[in-house]
């Protein structure tokens, strides 16, 4: 992505200082992004740079998702920058887009978390839009897992980022991932019901990840895998659960 920013900046005949002034960003910070030293810039930051370069945020997101050897020397920025919507960045739309793709892939939050290398609660927080912005690397890990699971030809990362910025609607997301139940988001099957049948390979991890946050004061192993690998793990967990219930 840094190389793409540098290429687009060169095409626009802008120095780092000039582009930084245009998007209210320090030139040193912009230079660090171009050199790849900042691996997880926020989605808002990426979109501000795209706006300064007058391109869609999908151009930068697509370059971030591509393998280094696949990044073309000539950047395709056709179409220019879409007209900026009046609405602010929408973390809930980002979460809804991820949820649509996850359900289309037939994955629970716990299974997606396993694939992306994240905690289930982290995935749930993103889907709920609890933070105003997220790092692009975090969303890229989720998008990568869903792209493979759905067998998509291109990474879903640009689509997710566009849902965040308002360039893409949830209707477009549904149309691209297909097989998503119709109707308003609030009228769909409750999350607990939709996620109650994990795949056998992830059953132990899904149960551990689901139960742990609901027990106040229980000191459970940090890694769900330890419940499976440790012979006394289940006994220790049962004891911790009983102690926590007694304290409550």
MOQUINOR-V285411 format. One record per pair of residues at least 4 apart in sequence whose ideal C-beta (glycine too) atoms are under 7 Angstrom apart, sorted by the first residue. I is the first residue (numbers start at 1). J is the second residue. D is the distance in whole Angstrom. If there is no record, write none. Layout:
# MOQUINOR-V285411
i->I j->J d->D
i->I j->J d->D
This chain:
# MOQUINOR-V285411
i->1 j->5 d->6
i->1 j->60 d->5
i->1 j->63 d->5
i->1 j->64 d->4
i->2 j->6 d->6
i->2 j->33 d->6
i->2 j->34 d->4
i->2 j->35 d->6
i->2 j->36 d->5
i->3 j->7 d->6
i->3 j->71 d->6
i->4 j->8 d->6
i->4 j->59 d->7
i->4 j->60 d->6
i->4 j->63 d->4
i->4 j->71 d->7
i->4 j->75 d->5
i->5 j->9 d->6
i->5 j->33 d->7
i->5 j->34 d->5
i->5 j->49 d->6
i->5 j->60 d->7
i->6 j->10 d->6
i->6 j->34 d->5
i->7 j->11 d->7
i->7 j->75 d->5
i->8 j->12 d->6
i->8 j->53 d->5
i->8 j->55 d->6
i->8 j->75 d->6
i->8 j->77 d->6
i->9 j->14 d->5
i->9 j->19 d->5
i->9 j->53 d->7
i->12 j->53 d->6
i->14 j->18 d->4
i->14 j->19 d->5
i->16 j->20 d->6
i->16 j->27 d->4
i->16 j->30 d->5
i->16 j->31 d->5
i->17 j->21 d->6
i->17 j->27 d->5
i->18 j->22 d->7
i->19 j->23 d->6
i->19 j->30 d->6
i->19 j->52 d->5
i->20 j->25 d->5
i->20 j->26 d->6
i->20 j->27 d->4
i->20 j->30 d->5
i->22 j->52 d->4
i->23 j->48 d->4
i->23 j->49 d->6
i->23 j->51 d->7
i->23 j->52 d->4
i->25 j->29 d->6
i->25 j->30 d->5
i->25 j->48 d->7
i->26 j->30 d->7
i->27 j->31 d->6
i->28 j->32 d->7
i->29 j->33 d->7
i->30 j->34 d->6
i->31 j->35 d->6
i->32 j->37 d->4
i->32 j->38 d->5
i->33 j->38 d->5
i->33 j->41 d->6
i->39 j->137 d->6
i->40 j->135 d->4
i->40 j->136 d->6
i->40 j->137 d->4
i->40 j->138 d->7
i->41 j->45 d->4
i->41 j->46 d->6
i->41 j->135 d->7
i->41 j->136 d->6
i->42 j->133 d->5
i->42 j->135 d->6
i->43 j->47 d->6
i->43 j->133 d->5
i->43 j->134 d->6
i->43 j->136 d->6
i->43 j->139 d->7
i->43 j->161 d->6
i->43 j->164 d->5
i->44 j->48 d->6
i->44 j->89 d->6
i->44 j->133 d->5
i->45 j->49 d->7
i->46 j->50 d->6
i->46 j->57 d->6
i->46 j->60 d->5
i->46 j->61 d->7
i->46 j->136 d->6
i->47 j->51 d->6
i->47 j->57 d->5
i->47 j->165 d->5
i->48 j->52 d->7
i->49 j->53 d->6
i->49 j->60 d->7
i->50 j->55 d->5
i->50 j->56 d->7
i->50 j->57 d->4
i->50 j->59 d->7
i->50 j->60 d->5
i->51 j->81 d->6
i->54 j->80 d->6
i->54 j->81 d->5
i->55 j->59 d->5
i->55 j->77 d->4
i->55 j->80 d->7
i->55 j->81 d->6
i->56 j->79 d->6
i->56 j->81 d->6
i->56 j->82 d->6
i->56 j->167 d->6
i->57 j->61 d->6
i->57 j->161 d->5
i->57 j->162 d->6
i->57 j->165 d->5
i->57 j->167 d->7
i->58 j->62 d->6
i->58 j->158 d->4
i->58 j->161 d->7
i->58 j->162 d->6
i->58 j->167 d->7
i->59 j->63 d->7
i->59 j->75 d->7
i->59 j->77 d->5
i->60 j->64 d->6
i->61 j->65 d->6
i->61 j->157 d->5
i->61 j->158 d->4
i->61 j->161 d->4
i->62 j->66 d->6
i->62 j->155 d->7
i->62 j->158 d->5
i->63 j->71 d->6
i->64 j->136 d->6
i->64 j->140 d->6
i->64 j->157 d->7
i->65 j->140 d->6
i->65 j->143 d->7
i->65 j->155 d->4
i->65 j->157 d->4
i->66 j->70 d->5
i->66 j->71 d->5
i->82 j->167 d->5
i->85 j->166 d->4
i->87 j->166 d->6
i->89 j->132 d->7
i->89 j->133 d->7
i->89 j->164 d->6
i->89 j->165 d->6
i->90 j->94 d->7
i->90 j->164 d->6
i->90 j->166 d->6
i->91 j->95 d->6
i->91 j->129 d->4
i->91 j->131 d->6
i->91 j->132 d->6
i->91 j->133 d->7
i->91 j->164 d->7
i->92 j->96 d->6
i->92 j->129 d->3
i->93 j->97 d->6
i->93 j->163 d->5
i->93 j->164 d->6
i->93 j->170 d->6
i->94 j->98 d->7
i->94 j->129 d->7
i->94 j->160 d->6
i->94 j->163 d->5
i->94 j->164 d->4
i->95 j->99 d->6
i->95 j->126 d->6
i->95 j->127 d->4
i->95 j->128 d->6
i->95 j->129 d->4
i->96 j->100 d->6
i->96 j->170 d->6
i->96 j->185 d->6
i->97 j->101 d->7
i->97 j->159 d->7
i->97 j->160 d->5
i->97 j->163 d->4
i->97 j->170 d->6
i->97 j->173 d->5
i->98 j->102 d->6
i->98 j->126 d->6
i->98 j->127 d->6
i->98 j->142 d->6
i->98 j->160 d->6
i->99 j->103 d->6
i->99 j->127 d->5
i->100 j->104 d->6
i->100 j->170 d->7
i->100 j->173 d->5
i->100 j->174 d->6
i->100 j->177 d->6
i->100 j->180 d->5
i->101 j->105 d->6
i->101 j->146 d->5
i->101 j->150 d->7
i->101 j->156 d->6
i->101 j->177 d->5
i->102 j->107 d->5
i->102 j->112 d->5
i->102 j->146 d->6
i->103 j->180 d->6
i->103 j->194 d->6
i->104 j->150 d->6
i->104 j->177 d->4
i->104 j->178 d->6
i->104 j->179 d->5
i->104 j->180 d->5
i->105 j->146 d->6
i->105 j->149 d->4
i->105 j->150 d->5
i->107 j->111 d->4
i->107 j->112 d->5
i->107 j->149 d->6
i->108 j->195 d->4
i->108 j->198 d->5
i->108 j->206 d->6
i->109 j->113 d->6
i->109 j->120 d->5
i->109 j->123 d->5
i->109 j->124 d->5
i->109 j->195 d->6
i->110 j->114 d->7
i->110 j->120 d->5
i->110 j->198 d->6
i->110 j->202 d->6
i->110 j->205 d->6
i->110 j->206 d->4
i->110 j->209 d->5
i->110 j->210 d->7
i->111 j->115 d->7
i->111 j->198 d->6
i->111 j->199 d->6
i->111 j->202 d->5
i->111 j->206 d->7
i->112 j->116 d->6
i->112 j->123 d->6
i->112 j->142 d->7
i->112 j->145 d->6
i->113 j->118 d->5
i->113 j->119 d->6
i->113 j->120 d->4
i->113 j->122 d->7
i->113 j->123 d->5
i->113 j->209 d->7
i->114 j->202 d->6
i->114 j->205 d->6
i->115 j->145 d->4
i->116 j->141 d->4
i->116 j->142 d->5
i->116 j->145 d->5
i->117 j->141 d->6
i->118 j->122 d->5
i->118 j->123 d->6
i->118 j->141 d->7
i->120 j->124 d->6
i->120 j->209 d->4
i->121 j->125 d->6
i->121 j->213 d->6
i->122 j->126 d->7
i->123 j->127 d->6
i->124 j->128 d->6
i->125 j->130 d->5
i->125 j->131 d->7
i->126 j->134 d->6
i->134 j->138 d->5
i->134 j->139 d->6
i->136 j->140 d->6
i->137 j->141 d->7
i->139 j->143 d->6
i->139 j->157 d->6
i->139 j->160 d->6
i->139 j->161 d->7
i->140 j->144 d->6
i->140 j->157 d->5
i->141 j->145 d->7
i->142 j->146 d->6
i->143 j->147 d->6
i->143 j->155 d->6
i->143 j->156 d->4
i->143 j->157 d->4
i->143 j->160 d->6
i->144 j->148 d->7
i->144 j->155 d->7
i->145 j->149 d->6
i->146 j->150 d->6
i->146 j->156 d->5
i->147 j->152 d->5
i->147 j->155 d->5
i->147 j->156 d->5
i->150 j->177 d->6
i->152 j->156 d->6
i->156 j->160 d->6
i->157 j->161 d->6
i->158 j->162 d->6
i->159 j->163 d->7
i->159 j->168 d->6
i->159 j->173 d->6
i->159 j->176 d->6
i->160 j->164 d->7
i->161 j->165 d->6
i->162 j->167 d->4
i->162 j->168 d->4
i->163 j->168 d->5
i->163 j->170 d->7
i->163 j->173 d->6
i->168 j->172 d->5
i->168 j->173 d->6
i->170 j->174 d->6
i->171 j->175 d->6
i->172 j->176 d->6
i->173 j->177 d->6
i->174 j->180 d->5
i->181 j->188 d->6
i->183 j->187 d->5
i->183 j->188 d->6
i->189 j->193 d->5
i->189 j->194 d->5
i->190 j->194 d->7
i->191 j->195 d->6
i->192 j->196 d->6
i->198 j->202 d->5
i->198 j->203 d->5
i->198 j->206 d->4
i->202 j->206 d->5
i->203 j->207 d->6
i->204 j->208 d->6
i->204 j->224 d->7
i->204 j->227 d->6
i->204 j->228 d->5
i->205 j->209 d->6
i->205 j->224 d->4
i->205 j->225 d->7
i->206 j->210 d->6
i->207 j->211 d->6
i->208 j->212 d->6
i->208 j->224 d->4
i->208 j->227 d->5
i->209 j->224 d->6
i->211 j->215 d->6
i->212 j->220 d->5
i->215 j->241 d->6
i->215 j->244 d->5
i->216 j->244 d->6
i->216 j->248 d->6
i->217 j->244 d->5
i->217 j->247 d->5
i->218 j->240 d->5
i->218 j->241 d->6
i->218 j->244 d->4
i->219 j->240 d->6
i->220 j->237 d->6
i->220 j->240 d->6
i->221 j->226 d->4
i->221 j->227 d->6
i->221 j->233 d->7
i->225 j->229 d->6
i->226 j->230 d->5
i->226 j->233 d->6
i->227 j->233 d->4
i->227 j->234 d->6
i->227 j->237 d->6
i->232 j->236 d->6
i->233 j->237 d->6
i->234 j->238 d->6
i->235 j->239 d->6
i->236 j->240 d->6
i->237 j->241 d->6
i->238 j->242 d->7
i->239 j->243 d->6
i->240 j->244 d->6
i->241 j->245 d->6
i->242 j->246 d->6
i->243 j->247 d->6
i->244 j->248 d->7
